[in-house]
Amino acid sequence: MAGVSVQAFRRQGRRYGAGLVCSEMVSCAGLHHRNERTLGYLRIASDEHPLAVQIFGSEPETMAEAARMVEAAGADLVDINFGCPVKKVTKTGAGATLLDDPGRACRIVSAVAESVSVPVSVKMRRGLEDGSRTCLEVGPRLVEAGAASLTLHPRSAKQMYTGSADHSLTAELVELVGVPIVASGDITSRSRAQAVLATTGAAAVMVGRAAQGNPWVLQEIVEDDPAEPTREEIVAELMLFMRETVRELGEQRATSFLKKFYGWYLGRGRFPRQFKSELTQLPTIADVEERLLVAAPGAAEVLERLQDELPADEIELELPISIYGGG
Ligand SMILES: Cc1cc2nc3c(=O)[nH]c(=O)nc-3n(C[C@H](O)[C@H](O)[C@H](O)COP(=O)(O)O)c2cc1C
């Protein structure tokens, strides 16, 4: 998820049981121009694998070049974005608009599949307009072009994130192609995951927004462990996330980036609403940490344990950070 799936988010997802994590979408044009911030998206830590890096763009050759860079960076899978509904992306002919240009979409997939040896997957929406069934026409063609797997988020691009995901389309897509289908959209609990798997025949489910500030939902889904985290655990996970994000993005970018995460971690009735808004007003991350520890002093000990459990071998993470400086 753009603006969410930073490395700290992905590593946390893996710790809580995600079988595969995915990067934010990465601009192939940005990679082509060796844009420093875009290159930063290719930082991969040793404990993220298996990891997909998602690329977006509209030119087959540039996408193929981006895919080669993604593979060289160590990704286990290259994912192609045919789902982004945001104007900034669709007006360049990338993202969900490619569903209405299947010829080009297929040329992109085959150029990418031919240029790397890791599997290539595609993430798509149902189509551009409400009620569209375009994904069922385009999906099989993408597989023929070389997609090893398809992830379907069965909302239209027009819907953005409103309404609900219509997984009856996921079931239809499963019937049409011989590759694994991943179901994305509104997977918020173990029972929801089980229902979608059972009714669609999908090979896997993808969890998006439900994991924002809530890695425990992954544990619930994967291990059937519905234990609610304690206040100390919540604060410790948030603080670890903050520290890793500062390391990844630099203090300045992290300070604004993290604000939405305070609400996500501390919401869900876990802490008073006023506390969340108080945190977003604090000027520095050190101030936020201090305030969090006043609210849950026992979190310091949990945090120490979490940090001790992180792998010592972080070479893949350290090297590029020293090059790009974290921003
Ligand atoms: C903030 C945000 C950013 C997203 N960015 C991406 C993205 O970069 N690539 C992508 O394929 N999907 C992206 N998505 C869509 C999600 O992957 C997912 O398909 C969608 O949110 C539905 O799943 P959910 O109900 O589990 O969140 C994004 C969603 C959100 C909310």
The ligand as an SDF file (V2000), in Angstrom:
LIG
                    3D

 31 33  0  0  0  0  0  0  0  0999 V2000
   -3.5550    3.7900    1.3240 C   0  0  0  0  0  0  0  0  0  0  0  0
   -3.6440    2.6760    0.3430 C   0  0  0  0  0  0  0  0  0  0  0  0
   -2.6390    2.5030   -0.5840 C   0  0  0  0  0  0  0  0  0  0  0  0
   -2.6920    1.4700   -1.5090 C   0  0  0  0  0  0  0  0  0  0  0  0
   -1.6730    1.3010   -2.3760 N   0  0  0  0  0  0  0  0  0  0  0  0
   -1.6700    0.2460   -3.2250 C   0  0  0  0  0  0  0  0  0  0  0  0
   -0.5610    0.0020   -4.0780 C   0  0  0  0  0  0  0  0  0  0  0  0
    0.4360    0.7320   -4.0760 O   0  0  0  0  0  0  0  0  0  0  0  0
   -0.6310   -1.0750   -4.9000 N   0  0  0  0  0  0  0  0  0  0  0  0
   -1.7090   -1.9210   -4.9140 C   0  0  0  0  0  0  0  0  0  0  0  0
   -1.6960   -2.8870   -5.6620 O   0  0  0  0  0  0  0  0  0  0  0  0
   -2.7730   -1.6960   -4.1240 N   0  0  0  0  0  0  0  0  0  0  0  0
   -2.7580   -0.6520   -3.2790 C   0  0  0  0  0  0  0  0  0  0  0  0
   -3.8350   -0.4570   -2.4390 N   0  0  0  0  0  0  0  0  0  0  0  0
   -4.9750   -1.3830   -2.5020 C   0  0  0  0  0  0  0  0  0  0  0  0
   -4.7860   -2.5450   -1.5240 C   0  0  0  0  0  0  0  0  0  0  0  0
   -3.7050   -3.3440   -1.9190 O   0  0  0  0  0  0  0  0  0  0  0  0
   -6.0280   -3.4290   -1.4490 C   0  0  0  0  0  0  0  0  0  0  0  0
   -6.2440   -4.0410   -2.6890 O   0  0  0  0  0  0  0  0  0  0  0  0
   -7.2780   -2.6650   -1.0520 C   0  0  0  0  0  0  0  0  0  0  0  0
   -7.0070   -1.7580   -0.0090 O   0  0  0  0  0  0  0  0  0  0  0  0
   -8.3940   -3.6090   -0.6120 C   0  0  0  0  0  0  0  0  0  0  0  0
   -7.9480   -4.4580    0.4130 O   0  0  0  0  0  0  0  0  0  0  0  0
   -8.2480   -4.1750    1.9900 P   0  0  0  0  0  0  0  0  0  0  0  0
   -9.7300   -4.0700    2.1230 O   0  0  0  0  0  0  0  0  0  0  0  0
   -7.6490   -5.3680    2.6640 O   0  0  0  0  0  0  0  0  0  0  0  0
   -7.5700   -2.8940    2.3410 O   0  0  0  0  0  0  0  0  0  0  0  0
   -3.8010    0.5850   -1.5310 C   0  0  0  0  0  0  0  0  0  0  0  0
   -4.8190    0.7690   -0.5880 C   0  0  0  0  0  0  0  0  0  0  0  0
   -4.7580    1.7900    0.3310 C   0  0  0  0  0  0  0  0  0  0  0  0
   -5.8730    1.9470    1.3200 C   0  0  0  0  0  0  0  0  0  0  0  0
  1  2  1  0
  2  3  1  0
  2 30  2  0
  3  4  2  0
  4  5  1  0
  4 28  1  0
  5  6  2  0
  6  7  1  0
  6 13  1  0
  7  8  2  0
  7  9  1  0
  9 10  1  0
 10 11  2  0
 10 12  1  0
 12 13  2  0
 13 14  1  0
 14 15  1  0
 14 28  1  0
 15 16  1  0
 16 17  1  0
 16 18  1  0
 18 19  1  0
 18 20  1  0
 20 21  1  0
 20 22  1  0
 22 23  1  0
 23 24  1  0
 24 25  2  0
 24 26  1  0
 24 27  1  0
 28 29  2  0
 29 30  1  0
 30 31  1  0
M  END
$$$$
